[in-house]
Amino acid sequence: MRVGQGGSGPGPHTPDGSAVELYEVTPVHGEDELIDGAIAPGSSVLELGCGTGRITRALTALGHHVVAVDESPDMIARVRAPSVETICSTIGELRLERRFDLVLMMSYLINVADDAERLRLLRTCAHHVRPGGSVILQQQTPGMLRGPVVMTSDRGTMVISDLEELPGGRQAATLTHTVGGRSWSQRILTQNLTEDQLATQLAEAGLQRTRYLTPDQVWVVAQPA
């Protein structure tokens, strides 16, 4: 497991502690429609950190052409979309000889609590976006991670506990999901980024922020500088 992170519960887990079987039962919450509205019909999409393919399949159904990347063989094996090319690779090391209309990196991967690793992720985004194309990032914003909190829905519960506020805008917390009588816990370590911090690292990677897709600034759009 990575420093500061780990997971427990049924089934396999990824290096950061994410539970593969939990991802498999997590539904789409409108992310596909938000992304679809920001890009042209039939766009080529490189999805970094695709997980089990919940957004991959949704974007494909909307007519986009998706290449899905994840470092976990267990995640990639569950994408199960015949028209989708899957690649098992860490994001930071990925270098394809192709460019895409959209490079998509969700799941708050940009909030990794390691500046050097974050820059590697952004350089992968910059390497693969075509001139005039876009990079869409999903980021955790200050105040989003708070606890102790119990959130319930028709599919189960999520409990945020053991929240720690750490120097440099970093936060650690335990997330416990219960769905259908099964429970998974994950210890996460994240870093909130100011607008200036994000802009600086985007610039180091050869990107510039152009807009936000949502007023809460969770969805960031960048383009080649």
Beta strands, then each sheet from edge to edge (+ up, - down):
strand 1: 6-8
strand 2: 44-48
strand 3: 65-70
strand 4: 85-88
strand 5: 100-105
strand 6: 129-138
strand 7: 149-153
strand 8: 156-166
strand 9: 170-179
strand 10: 182-191
strand 11: 207-212
strand 12: 219-224
sheet 1: 1+ 10- 9+ 8- 7+
sheet 2: 4+ 3+ 2+ 5+ 6+ 12- 11+
end
